[in-house]
Amino acid sequence: MRIPSRRRPRVTLAMATAGTLLAPLLSGCWAGAGGSGSGGNAINVLMVNNPQMTELQKLAPRFTEETGIKVNFTVLPENDVRDKISQDFANQAGQYDVATLSNYEIPIYARNGWLHEMDSYVAKDPAYDEQDILKPMRQSLTGDDGKLYGQPFYGESSFLMYRKDVFEAKGLTMPAHPTWTQVADLAAKADGAEPGMKGICLRGLPGWGEVMAPLTTVVNTFGGTWFDKSWKARLDSPEWEKATKFYVDLVREHGESGAPQSGFAECLNNMTQGKVAMWYDATSAAGSLEAAGSPVKGKVGYAPAPVEETRSSGWLYTWAWGIQDASRNPDKAWKFVSWASSKQYEQLVGDEIGWSNVPAGKRASTYTNPAYVKEAAAFQEMTKEAIEGAQPNDPGVQPRPAPGIQFVGIPEFTDLGTKVSQEISAAIAGRQSVESALSKSQRLAEKIAEEYEGR
């Protein structure tokens, strides 16, 4: 699906499952590269500081031993790394050969000519086994020209997590394919099941990758859309209002305390500590819930993302590797990318760190690996089904002008989504009505629509 080019290019982009846009571009914050440049037998990699990435940094000497290629890492928090990537790649400065990007950014970066295509490498590297990459992941990292511009490090969708023991004690049954109406009813009945326990945790923290990620999936399945196929802004539609009122009312009546400040991390903490009976969020959370030492290990059940008018509603997200088009060492960069997203790397993590730490959600073979299947038995099949069932080009009940499930695949969405999220979070906090929040949000969306309508 082709997205029209913009009239006024905008350099700063952002992405993700957690976090908001940091306005200023950063010029420093080195953390590991020591100022050494790429070239010769060295490459520079700029990446986010999440736990699986830092584990990769620790294992990278194995890659150097095998290939003779030294890797200089710059590791930064999410918001910081996005700004630094956008600055270096937009200017084609070539300071970094490889960076962590998402399925939101890669098609946009590819359209701007900032990324090196990967088809030529895949064709010459049959051992990499590109067809083993789950189809939704391959498609989400493909440019308008049909070429691959990214390889996933790990992938995720979204699903519903619930306390099986609490449901059993209360005589509650989770449907095999729950609707949001059913979830709201279960949340009301589970509220107070244990001292201090609330019925459900839903993100309320401002951020286009925070509250807007789950809320947009609710909007989709309630029949709403950010923009119709003609780029008309639709945040003032009855469907948007119904979905948003439902979400806000549910989290206000039966959600976690401090909901306006609760994002992924806070909900994970609430679920782990037994403060909530249910949680709708990223499939990647299951690894933490089922990790050794987790107080709720073995107590959590998993169900598909709730729906209303659509057959599925789970989102699709991946942290992936992109090679800068201006890289002085694209061949060596590909060797690193192929190693860091390979079956062999997953095996290395499983052997050295533990199978619950494997960056899963990207390869079909992961879900037939006996060691991984045993470790992740509680959630691995549900995760795979959620990812394979995600429909980024058709997530709702009407045609869309741009791809994306929990986001709209245009550069302006980072700013738009963040501003709308602030209005929604204010409604969750009780500082304004949903009607007021959406009225302001519609005006913001209309400004973006003006850039695209008629094209």
DRENDO-1510 file (C-alpha; in Angstrom, 1 decimal, always signed):
<recs>
REC; n; res; u; v; w
REC; 1; MET; +0.0; +0.0; +0.0 .
REC; 2; ARG; +1.6; +3.2; -1.1 .
REC; 3; ILE; +1.5; +6.3; +1.1 .
REC; 4; PRO; +1.7; +9.7; -0.6 .
REC; 5; SER; +4.8; +11.7; +0.0 .
REC; 6; ARG; +4.5; +14.8; +2.2 .
REC; 7; ARG; +4.6; +18.4; +1.2 .
REC; 8; ARG; +6.9; +19.4; +4.0 .
REC; 9; PRO; +9.5; +16.8; +5.0 .
REC; 10; ARG; +9.9; +16.3; +8.7 .
REC; 11; VAL; +13.1; +14.8; +10.0 .
REC; 12; THR; +12.3; +13.7; +13.5 .
REC; 13; LEU; +10.4; +10.4; +13.7 .
REC; 14; ALA; +9.6; +8.1; +16.6 .
REC; 15; MET; +8.1; +4.7; +17.2 .
REC; 16; ALA; +7.2; +1.9; +19.6 .
REC; 17; THR; +5.3; +0.1; +22.2 .
REC; 18; ALA; +6.4; +2.3; +25.1 .
REC; 19; GLY; +7.3; +5.9; +25.2 .
REC; 20; THR; +6.6; +9.4; +23.8 .
REC; 21; LEU; +8.3; +11.6; +21.3 .
REC; 22; LEU; +11.3; +13.5; +22.6 .
REC; 23; ALA; +11.3; +16.8; +20.7 .
REC; 24; PRO; +14.9; +17.9; +20.5 .
REC; 25; LEU; +17.4; +16.0; +18.4 .
REC; 26; LEU; +20.3; +14.8; +20.5 .
REC; 27; SER; +23.9; +15.3; +19.5 .
REC; 28; GLY; +25.8; +13.2; +22.0 .
REC; 29; CYS; +25.0; +10.4; +24.5 .
REC; 30; TRP; +27.6; +7.9; +23.3 .
REC; 31; ALA; +27.6; +4.7; +25.3 .
REC; 32; GLY; +30.0; +2.2; +24.1 .
REC; 33; ALA; +31.4; +3.1; +20.7 .
REC; 34; GLY; +34.2; +5.2; +22.2 .
REC; 35; GLY; +34.1; +7.5; +19.2 .
REC; 36; SER; +35.6; +4.9; +16.9 .
REC; 37; GLY; +34.4; +5.0; +13.3 .
REC; 38; SER; +33.2; +2.3; +11.0 .
REC; 39; GLY; +35.4; +1.1; +8.2 .
REC; 40; GLY; +37.9; -1.7; +7.7 .
REC; 41; ASN; +36.8; -4.5; +10.0 .
REC; 42; ALA; +34.5; -2.4; +12.3 .
REC; 43; ILE; +30.9; -1.4; +12.1 .
REC; 44; ASN; +28.9; +1.0; +14.3 .
REC; 45; VAL; +25.5; -0.2; +15.7 .
REC; 46; LEU; +23.0; +2.2; +17.3 .
REC; 47; MET; +20.4; +0.4; +19.3 .
REC; 48; VAL; +17.8; +0.7; +22.1 .
REC; 49; ASN; +18.7; -0.3; +25.6 .
REC; 50; ASN; +16.1; -2.9; +26.2 .
REC; 51; PRO; +17.2; -6.1; +28.1 .
REC; 52; GLN; +17.4; -8.3; +25.0 .
REC; 53; MET; +19.5; -5.8; +23.2 .
REC; 54; THR; +21.9; -5.5; +26.1 .
REC; 55; GLU; +22.2; -9.3; +26.2 .
REC; 56; LEU; +23.1; -9.2; +22.5 .
REC; 57; GLN; +25.8; -6.7; +23.3 .
REC; 58; LYS; +27.3; -9.1; +25.8 .
REC; 59; LEU; +27.2; -12.0; +23.3 .
REC; 60; ALA; +28.6; -9.9; +20.4 .
REC; 61; PRO; +32.2; -11.0; +21.0 .
REC; 62; ARG; +31.1; -14.4; +19.6 .
REC; 63; PHE; +30.2; -12.7; +16.4 .
REC; 64; THR; +33.6; -11.0; +16.3 .
REC; 65; GLU; +35.3; -14.4; +16.9 .
REC; 66; GLU; +33.5; -15.9; +14.0 .
REC; 67; THR; +33.8; -13.1; +11.5 .
REC; 68; GLY; +36.7; -10.9; +12.6 .
REC; 69; ILE; +34.3; -7.9; +12.5 .
REC; 70; LYS; +34.4; -5.6; +15.5 .
REC; 71; VAL; +31.1; -4.1; +16.6 .
REC; 72; ASN; +31.0; -0.6; +18.2 .
REC; 73; PHE; +27.7; -0.2; +20.1 .
REC; 74; THR; +26.0; +3.0; +21.0 .
REC; 75; VAL; +23.1; +2.0; +23.4 .
REC; 76; LEU; +20.5; +4.6; +24.4 .
REC; 77; PRO; +17.0; +4.8; +25.9 .
REC; 78; GLU; +14.1; +4.5; +23.4 .
REC; 79; ASN; +13.3; +8.2; +22.9 .
REC; 80; ASP; +16.9; +9.2; +22.7 .
REC; 81; VAL; +17.8; +6.5; +20.3 .
REC; 82; ARG; +15.0; +7.3; +17.9 .
REC; 83; ASP; +16.0; +10.9; +17.7 .
REC; 84; LYS; +19.7; +10.0; +17.1 .
REC; 85; ILE; +18.7; +7.5; +14.4 .
REC; 86; SER; +16.5; +9.9; +12.6 .
REC; 87; GLN; +19.2; +12.6; +12.6 .
REC; 88; ASP; +22.0; +10.3; +11.3 .
REC; 89; PHE; +19.8; +8.5; +8.7 .
REC; 90; ALA; +18.0; +11.5; +7.5 .
REC; 91; ASN; +21.3; +13.3; +6.8 .
REC; 92; GLN; +22.9; +10.1; +5.5 .
REC; 93; ALA; +25.8; +10.9; +7.7 .
REC; 94; GLY; +27.0; +7.3; +7.7 .
REC; 95; GLN; +28.1; +7.4; +11.3 .
REC; 96; TYR; +26.1; +4.3; +12.0 .
REC; 97; ASP; +26.0; +1.3; +9.8 .
REC; 98; VAL; +23.1; -0.5; +11.6 .
REC; 99; ALA; +20.3; +0.7; +13.8 .
REC; 100; THR; +17.2; -0.7; +15.6 .
REC; 101; LEU; +14.1; +0.4; +13.8 .
REC; 102; SER; +10.5; -0.8; +13.8 .
REC; 103; ASN; +7.8; -1.7; +11.3 .
REC; 104; TYR; +6.5; +1.8; +11.7 .
REC; 105; GLU; +9.7; +3.5; +10.6 .
REC; 106; ILE; +11.2; +1.1; +8.1 .
REC; 107; PRO; +8.7; +1.7; +5.3 .
REC; 108; ILE; +9.0; +5.4; +5.8 .
REC; 109; TYR; +12.8; +5.4; +5.9 .
REC; 110; ALA; +12.9; +3.2; +2.8 .
REC; 111; ARG; +10.6; +5.6; +0.9 .
REC; 112; ASN; +13.0; +8.4; +1.7 .
REC; 113; GLY; +16.0; +6.4; +0.4 .
REC; 114; TRP; +17.7; +6.1; +3.8 .
REC; 115; LEU; +18.0; +2.3; +4.0 .
REC; 116; HIS; +20.0; -0.3; +2.1 .
REC; 117; GLU; +17.8; -3.0; +0.6 .
REC; 118; MET; +18.4; -6.6; +1.8 .
REC; 119; ASP; +17.0; -8.8; -0.9 .
REC; 120; SER; +20.4; -9.1; -2.6 .
REC; 121; TYR; +21.9; -10.3; +0.6 .
REC; 122; VAL; +19.1; -12.7; +1.3 .
REC; 123; ALA; +19.4; -14.2; -2.2 .
REC; 124; LYS; +23.1; -14.9; -1.6 .
REC; 125; ASP; +22.6; -16.3; +2.0 .
REC; 126; PRO; +20.3; -19.3; +1.8 .
REC; 127; ALA; +21.4; -20.4; +5.3 .
REC; 128; TYR; +19.7; -17.3; +6.7 .
REC; 129; ASP; +16.3; -18.9; +5.7 .
REC; 130; GLU; +14.3; -15.8; +5.0 .
REC; 131; GLN; +11.1; -17.9; +4.4 .
REC; 132; ASP; +11.4; -18.9; +8.1 .
REC; 133; ILE; +10.6; -15.3; +9.1 .
REC; 134; LEU; +6.9; -15.1; +9.9 .
REC; 135; LYS; +5.0; -13.6; +6.9 .
REC; 136; PRO; +3.5; -10.6; +8.7 .
REC; 137; MET; +7.0; -9.6; +9.8 .
REC; 138; ARG; +8.4; -9.9; +6.3 .
REC; 139; GLN; +5.5; -7.9; +4.9 .
REC; 140; SER; +5.8; -5.1; +7.5 .
REC; 141; LEU; +9.5; -4.6; +6.8 .
REC; 142; THR; +9.0; -4.3; +3.0 .
REC; 143; GLY; +9.1; -1.0; +1.1 .
REC; 144; ASP; +6.7; +0.3; -1.5 .
REC; 145; ASP; +9.0; -1.2; -4.2 .
REC; 146; GLY; +8.5; -4.7; -2.8 .
REC; 147; LYS; +12.1; -4.9; -1.4 .
REC; 148; LEU; +13.1; -5.9; +2.1 .
REC; 149; TYR; +14.7; -3.1; +4.2 .
REC; 150; GLY; +14.7; -4.7; +7.6 .
REC; 151; GLN; +15.2; -8.0; +9.5 .
REC; 152; PRO; +13.3; -8.6; +12.8 .
REC; 153; PHE; +15.2; -9.0; +16.1 .
REC; 154; TYR; +12.0; -10.0; +17.9 .
REC; 155; GLY; +8.3; -9.6; +17.2 .
REC; 156; GLU; +5.1; -9.2; +19.1 .
REC; 157; SER; +1.3; -8.8; +18.9 .
REC; 158; SER; -1.1; -8.2; +21.7 .
REC; 159; PHE; -3.4; -10.5; +23.8 .
REC; 160; LEU; -5.3; -10.7; +27.0 .
REC; 161; MET; -3.6; -12.1; +30.1 .
REC; 162; TYR; -5.7; -13.2; +33.1 .
REC; 163; ARG; -5.2; -14.9; +36.5 .
REC; 164; LYS; -6.5; -18.5; +36.1 .
REC; 165; ASP; -6.6; -19.1; +39.8 .
REC; 166; VAL; -8.6; -15.9; +40.6 .
REC; 167; PHE; -11.1; -16.8; +37.8 .
REC; 168; GLU; -11.5; -20.3; +39.2 .
REC; 169; ALA; -12.0; -19.0; +42.8 .
REC; 170; LYS; -14.7; -16.6; +41.5 .
REC; 171; GLY; -16.3; -19.1; +39.2 .
REC; 172; LEU; -15.4; -17.1; +36.1 .
REC; 173; THR; -14.7; -18.5; +32.7 .
REC; 174; MET; -12.6; -16.8; +30.0 .
REC; 175; PRO; -14.2; -17.3; +26.6 .
REC; 176; ALA; -11.9; -18.8; +23.9 .
REC; 177; HIS; -12.4; -15.7; +21.8 .
REC; 178; PRO; -13.6; -12.9; +24.2 .
REC; 179; THR; -15.3; -9.7; +23.1 .
REC; 180; TRP; -14.6; -6.4; +24.8 .
REC; 181; THR; -18.2; -6.5; +26.2 .
REC; 182; GLN; -17.4; -9.8; +27.9 .
REC; 183; VAL; -14.1; -8.5; +29.2 .
REC; 184; ALA; -15.8; -5.5; +30.8 .
REC; 185; ASP; -18.2; -7.9; +32.5 .
REC; 186; LEU; -15.4; -10.1; +33.8 .
REC; 187; ALA; -13.4; -7.1; +35.0 .
REC; 188; ALA; -16.4; -6.0; +37.1 .
REC; 189; LYS; -16.8; -9.4; +38.6 .
REC; 190; ALA; -13.0; -9.9; +39.3 .
REC; 191; ASP; -12.7; -6.4; +40.8 .
REC; 192; GLY; -11.9; -7.0; +44.5 .
REC; 193; ALA; -11.5; -10.7; +44.1 .
REC; 194; GLU; -8.4; -10.4; +46.4 .
REC; 195; PRO; -7.6; -7.5; +48.7 .
REC; 196; GLY; -6.5; -4.5; +46.7 .
REC; 197; MET; -7.0; -6.3; +43.4 .
REC; 198; LYS; -8.6; -4.5; +40.5 .
REC; 199; GLY; -10.4; -6.1; +37.5 .
REC; 200; ILE; -8.0; -5.1; +34.7 .
REC; 201; CYS; -4.9; -3.1; +33.8 .
REC; 202; LEU; -5.0; -0.9; +30.6 .
REC; 203; ARG; -2.5; +1.7; +29.7 .
REC; 204; GLY; -3.4; +5.3; +30.4 .
REC; 205; LEU; +0.1; +6.9; +30.2 .
REC; 206; PRO; +0.4; +9.6; +27.5 .
REC; 207; GLY; +2.4; +8.5; +24.4 .
REC; 208; TRP; +1.5; +7.4; +20.9 .
REC; 209; GLY; +3.3; +4.1; +21.8 .
REC; 210; GLU; +1.7; +4.0; +25.3 .
REC; 211; VAL; -2.1; +4.5; +25.7 .
REC; 212; MET; -2.7; +5.0; +22.0 .
REC; 213; ALA; -1.4; +1.5; +21.1 .
REC; 214; PRO; -4.1; -0.5; +22.9 .
REC; 215; LEU; -6.8; +2.1; +22.5 .
REC; 216; THR; -6.3; +2.2; +18.7 .
REC; 217; THR; -6.9; -1.6; +18.6 .
REC; 218; VAL; -10.1; -1.1; +20.5 .
REC; 219; VAL; -11.1; +1.7; +18.1 .
REC; 220; ASN; -10.4; -0.6; +15.1 .
REC; 221; THR; -12.6; -3.4; +16.4 .
REC; 222; PHE; -15.4; -1.0; +17.4 .
REC; 223; GLY; -15.5; +0.1; +13.8 .
REC; 224; GLY; -13.5; +3.3; +14.0 .
REC; 225; THR; -10.4; +4.6; +12.1 .
REC; 226; TRP; -8.1; +7.6; +12.4 .
REC; 227; PHE; -8.6; +8.4; +8.7 .
REC; 228; ASP; -10.9; +7.0; +6.0 .
REC; 229; LYS; -9.6; +5.9; +2.6 .
REC; 230; SER; -9.9; +9.6; +1.4 .
REC; 231; TRP; -7.8; +10.9; +4.3 .
REC; 232; LYS; -10.8; +12.4; +6.0 .
REC; 233; ALA; -10.1; +12.6; +9.8 .
REC; 234; ARG; -12.7; +10.5; +11.7 .
REC; 235; LEU; -11.9; +11.0; +15.4 .
REC; 236; ASP; -15.3; +12.7; +15.8 .
REC; 237; SER; -17.2; +9.6; +14.5 .
REC; 238; PRO; -19.7; +7.7; +16.7 .
REC; 239; GLU; -17.4; +4.6; +16.5 .
REC; 240; TRP; -14.4; +6.5; +17.9 .
REC; 241; GLU; -16.5; +8.0; +20.7 .
REC; 242; LYS; -18.0; +4.7; +21.6 .
REC; 243; ALA; -14.7; +2.9; +21.7 .
REC; 244; THR; -13.0; +5.7; +23.7 .
REC; 245; LYS; -15.8; +6.0; +26.2 .
REC; 246; PHE; -15.7; +2.2; +26.6 .
REC; 247; TYR; -12.0; +2.2; +27.3 .
REC; 248; VAL; -12.0; +5.2; +29.6 .
REC; 249; ASP; -15.0; +4.0; +31.6 .
REC; 250; LEU; -13.5; +0.5; +31.9 .
REC; 251; VAL; -10.2; +1.7; +33.3 .
REC; 252; ARG; -11.8; +4.3; +35.5 .
REC; 253; GLU; -14.3; +1.9; +37.0 .
REC; 254; HIS; -12.3; -1.3; +37.2 .
REC; 255; GLY; -8.8; -0.5; +36.2 .
REC; 256; GLU; -5.6; +0.0; +38.2 .
REC; 257; SER; -4.9; +2.8; +40.5 .
REC; 258; GLY; -2.9; +5.6; +39.0 .
REC; 259; ALA; -4.1; +4.7; +35.5 .
REC; 260; PRO; -3.2; +8.0; +33.8 .
REC; 261; GLN; +0.5; +7.3; +34.8 .
REC; 262; SER; +0.4; +3.6; +33.9 .
REC; 263; GLY; +2.1; +2.3; +30.8 .
REC; 264; PHE; +3.5; -1.1; +29.9 .
REC; 265; ALA; +6.0; -1.2; +32.7 .
REC; 266; GLU; +3.5; -0.2; +35.4 .
REC; 267; CYS; +0.9; -2.7; +34.2 .
REC; 268; LEU; +3.6; -5.5; +34.1 .
REC; 269; ASN; +4.4; -4.6; +37.7 .
REC; 270; ASN; +0.7; -4.6; +38.7 .
REC; 271; MET; +0.1; -8.0; +37.1 .
REC; 272; THR; +3.3; -9.5; +38.6 .
REC; 273; GLN; +2.4; -8.3; +42.1 .
REC; 274; GLY; -1.2; -9.6; +41.9 .
REC; 275; LYS; -2.8; -6.1; +41.9 .
REC; 276; VAL; -4.9; -6.8; +38.8 .
REC; 277; ALA; -6.8; -9.9; +37.6 .
REC; 278; MET; -6.5; -9.1; +33.8 .
REC; 279; TRP; -4.2; -7.2; +31.5 .
REC; 280; TYR; -4.5; -6.5; +27.8 .
REC; 281; ASP; -1.1; -5.7; +26.3 .
REC; 282; ALA; +1.9; -7.0; +24.3 .
REC; 283; THR; +2.5; -10.7; +23.9 .
REC; 284; SER; +6.2; -10.1; +24.8 .
REC; 285; ALA; +5.0; -9.5; +28.4 .
REC; 286; ALA; +4.4; -13.2; +28.9 .
REC; 287; GLY; +8.1; -14.0; +29.1 .
REC; 288; SER; +8.4; -11.9; +32.2 .
REC; 289; LEU; +5.2; -13.2; +33.8 .
REC; 290; GLU; +6.4; -16.8; +33.3 .
REC; 291; ALA; +10.1; -16.2; +34.2 .
REC; 292; ALA; +11.7; -18.1; +37.0 .
REC; 293; GLY; +11.0; -16.2; +40.2 .
REC; 294; SER; +7.9; -14.5; +39.0 .
REC; 295; PRO; +5.2; -14.6; +41.7 .
REC; 296; VAL; +2.5; -15.4; +39.1 .
REC; 297; LYS; +4.5; -18.0; +37.1 .
REC; 298; GLY; +2.0; -20.8; +36.1 .
REC; 299; LYS; -1.0; -18.8; +37.3 .
REC; 300; VAL; -1.7; -16.8; +34.1 .
REC; 301; GLY; -3.9; -17.7; +31.3 .
REC; 302; TYR; -3.8; -16.2; +27.8 .
REC; 303; ALA; -6.6; -15.3; +25.4 .
REC; 304; PRO; -6.7; -13.6; +22.0 .
REC; 305; ALA; -7.0; -9.8; +21.8 .
REC; 306; PRO; -10.7; -9.0; +22.5 .
REC; 307; VAL; -12.9; -8.0; +19.5 .
REC; 308; GLU; -16.3; -6.4; +18.8 .
REC; 309; GLU; -16.9; -6.0; +15.0 .
REC; 310; THR; -13.7; -7.6; +13.6 .
REC; 311; ARG; -12.4; -11.2; +13.7 .
REC; 312; SER; -9.1; -10.2; +15.3 .
REC; 313; SER; -7.6; -7.1; +16.8 .
REC; 314; GLY; -4.1; -7.8; +17.9 .
REC; 315; TRP; -1.4; -5.3; +16.9 .
REC; 316; LEU; +1.9; -6.1; +15.1 .
REC; 317; TYR; +5.3; -4.7; +16.2 .
REC; 318; THR; +8.9; -5.6; +15.8 .
REC; 319; TRP; +12.2; -4.2; +16.8 .
REC; 320; ALA; +14.2; -4.8; +13.6 .
REC; 321; TRP; +17.6; -4.1; +12.1 .
REC; 322; GLY; +18.1; -1.6; +9.3 .
REC; 323; ILE; +21.3; -0.8; +7.4 .
REC; 324; GLN; +21.9; +2.8; +6.5 .
REC; 325; ASP; +22.2; +3.4; +2.8 .
REC; 326; ALA; +25.3; +5.6; +3.4 .
REC; 327; SER; +27.0; +2.8; +5.3 .
REC; 328; ARG; +30.7; +2.4; +4.3 .
REC; 329; ASN; +30.5; -1.3; +5.2 .
REC; 330; PRO; +27.0; -2.6; +4.0 .
REC; 331; ASP; +28.4; -6.2; +3.5 .
REC; 332; LYS; +29.8; -6.4; +7.0 .
REC; 333; ALA; +26.6; -4.8; +8.3 .
REC; 334; TRP; +24.6; -7.5; +6.7 .
REC; 335; LYS; +26.8; -10.2; +8.4 .
REC; 336; PHE; +25.9; -8.6; +11.7 .
REC; 337; VAL; +22.2; -8.3; +10.9 .
REC; 338; SER; +22.0; -11.9; +9.7 .
REC; 339; TRP; +23.8; -13.1; +12.8 .
REC; 340; ALA; +21.7; -11.1; +15.2 .
REC; 341; SER; +18.4; -12.2; +13.7 .
REC; 342; SER; +19.3; -15.9; +13.0 .
REC; 343; LYS; +18.2; -19.2; +14.3 .
REC; 344; GLN; +21.8; -19.7; +15.5 .
REC; 345; TYR; +21.6; -16.6; +17.6 .
REC; 346; GLU; +18.4; -17.8; +19.3 .
REC; 347; GLN; +20.2; -21.1; +20.0 .
REC; 348; LEU; +23.1; -19.1; +21.5 .
REC; 349; VAL; +20.7; -17.1; +23.8 .
REC; 350; GLY; +18.9; -20.3; +24.8 .
REC; 351; ASP; +22.1; -22.1; +25.7 .
REC; 352; GLU; +23.9; -19.2; +27.4 .
REC; 353; ILE; +21.1; -17.2; +29.0 .
REC; 354; GLY; +18.0; -19.2; +29.0 .
REC; 355; TRP; +15.2; -20.0; +26.6 .
REC; 356; SER; +12.7; -17.6; +28.2 .
REC; 357; ASN; +15.1; -14.8; +27.1 .
REC; 358; VAL; +15.2; -15.8; +23.4 .
REC; 359; PRO; +14.1; -12.9; +21.1 .
REC; 360; ALA; +11.1; -14.8; +19.8 .
REC; 361; GLY; +8.1; -13.7; +17.7 .
REC; 362; LYS; +9.9; -13.6; +14.3 .
REC; 363; ARG; +10.7; -17.2; +13.1 .
REC; 364; ALA; +8.4; -20.1; +12.6 .
REC; 365; SER; +11.2; -22.5; +13.6 .
REC; 366; THR; +11.3; -21.0; +17.1 .
REC; 367; TYR; +7.9; -22.5; +17.7 .
REC; 368; THR; +9.0; -26.0; +16.8 .
REC; 369; ASN; +12.2; -25.9; +18.9 .
REC; 370; PRO; +11.6; -28.4; +21.7 .
REC; 371; ALA; +13.6; -26.4; +24.2 .
REC; 372; TYR; +11.7; -23.1; +23.6 .
REC; 373; VAL; +8.3; -24.8; +23.4 .
REC; 374; LYS; +8.9; -26.4; +26.8 .
REC; 375; GLU; +10.0; -23.2; +28.4 .
REC; 376; ALA; +7.3; -21.0; +26.8 .
REC; 377; ALA; +4.5; -23.7; +26.8 .
REC; 378; ALA; +2.0; -21.4; +28.6 .
REC; 379; PHE; +2.0; -18.7; +25.9 .
REC; 380; GLN; +4.1; -19.6; +22.8 .
REC; 381; GLU; +1.3; -20.9; +20.6 .
REC; 382; MET; -1.0; -18.1; +21.5 .
REC; 383; THR; +1.7; -15.6; +20.7 .
REC; 384; LYS; +2.4; -17.2; +17.3 .
REC; 385; GLU; -1.3; -17.2; +16.4 .
REC; 386; ALA; -1.6; -13.6; +17.4 .
REC; 387; ILE; +1.3; -12.5; +15.2 .
REC; 388; GLU; +0.2; -14.6; +12.2 .
REC; 389; GLY; -3.4; -13.3; +12.6 .
REC; 390; ALA; -2.4; -9.6; +12.6 .
REC; 391; GLN; -3.6; -7.6; +9.6 .
REC; 392; PRO; -1.7; -4.3; +9.4 .
REC; 393; ASN; -3.2; -3.5; +5.9 .
REC; 394; ASP; -6.8; -4.3; +6.9 .
REC; 395; PRO; -7.2; -3.9; +10.7 .
REC; 396; GLY; -10.7; -2.6; +10.8 .
REC; 397; VAL; -14.1; -2.6; +9.1 .
REC; 398; GLN; -13.2; -0.1; +6.3 .
REC; 399; PRO; -10.4; +0.5; +3.8 .
REC; 400; ARG; -7.4; +2.6; +5.2 .
REC; 401; PRO; -5.2; +5.0; +3.4 .
REC; 402; ALA; -2.0; +3.8; +5.2 .
REC; 403; PRO; -0.9; +0.6; +6.9 .
REC; 404; GLY; -0.8; +0.1; +10.6 .
REC; 405; ILE; -2.8; -1.5; +13.4 .
REC; 406; GLN; -1.8; +0.4; +16.6 .
REC; 407; PHE; -0.4; +3.3; +14.6 .
REC; 408; VAL; -1.0; +5.1; +11.2 .
REC; 409; GLY; +2.0; +4.5; +8.9 .
REC; 410; ILE; +2.8; +8.2; +8.2 .
REC; 411; PRO; +5.6; +10.3; +9.5 .
REC; 412; GLU; +3.3; +12.8; +11.2 .
REC; 413; PHE; +1.7; +10.2; +13.4 .
REC; 414; THR; +4.4; +10.4; +16.1 .
REC; 415; ASP; +3.4; +14.0; +16.8 .
REC; 416; LEU; -0.3; +13.5; +16.2 .
REC; 417; GLY; -0.6; +10.4; +18.3 .
REC; 418; THR; +1.3; +11.9; +21.2 .
REC; 419; LYS; -0.9; +15.0; +21.3 .
REC; 420; VAL; -4.1; +12.9; +21.1 .
REC; 421; SER; -2.8; +10.6; +23.8 .
REC; 422; GLN; -2.4; +13.6; +26.1 .
REC; 423; GLU; -6.1; +14.4; +25.6 .
REC; 424; ILE; -7.2; +10.8; +26.2 .
REC; 425; SER; -5.0; +10.5; +29.3 .
REC; 426; ALA; -6.6; +13.7; +30.7 .
REC; 427; ALA; -10.0; +12.1; +30.2 .
REC; 428; ILE; -8.9; +9.0; +32.1 .
REC; 429; ALA; -7.7; +11.3; +34.9 .
REC; 430; GLY; -11.2; +12.9; +34.9 .
REC; 431; ARG; -9.9; +16.3; +33.9 .
REC; 432; GLN; -12.1; +16.5; +30.9 .
REC; 433; SER; -14.8; +14.6; +29.1 .
REC; 434; VAL; -14.3; +12.1; +26.3 .
REC; 435; GLU; -16.3; +14.4; +24.0 .
REC; 436; SER; -13.9; +17.3; +24.8 .
REC; 437; ALA; -10.8; +15.1; +24.3 .
REC; 438; LEU; -12.0; +13.9; +20.9 .
REC; 439; SER; -13.1; +17.3; +19.7 .
REC; 440; LYS; -9.6; +18.6; +20.3 .
REC; 441; SER; -8.1; +15.5; +18.8 .
REC; 442; GLN; -10.3; +15.8; +15.7 .
REC; 443; ARG; -8.9; +19.3; +15.0 .
REC; 444; LEU; -5.4; +18.0; +15.3 .
REC; 445; ALA; -6.1; +15.2; +12.9 .
REC; 446; GLU; -7.7; +17.5; +10.4 .
REC; 447; LYS; -4.5; +19.5; +10.1 .
REC; 448; ILE; -2.7; +16.3; +9.0 .
REC; 449; ALA; -5.6; +15.3; +6.7 .
REC; 450; GLU; -5.2; +18.6; +4.9 .
REC; 451; GLU; -1.7; +17.5; +3.8 .
REC; 452; TYR; -3.0; +14.3; +2.3 .
REC; 453; GLU; -6.6; +14.8; +1.1 .
REC; 454; GLY; -7.1; +14.7; -2.7 .
REC; 455; ARG; -4.0; +12.7; -3.4 .
</recs>
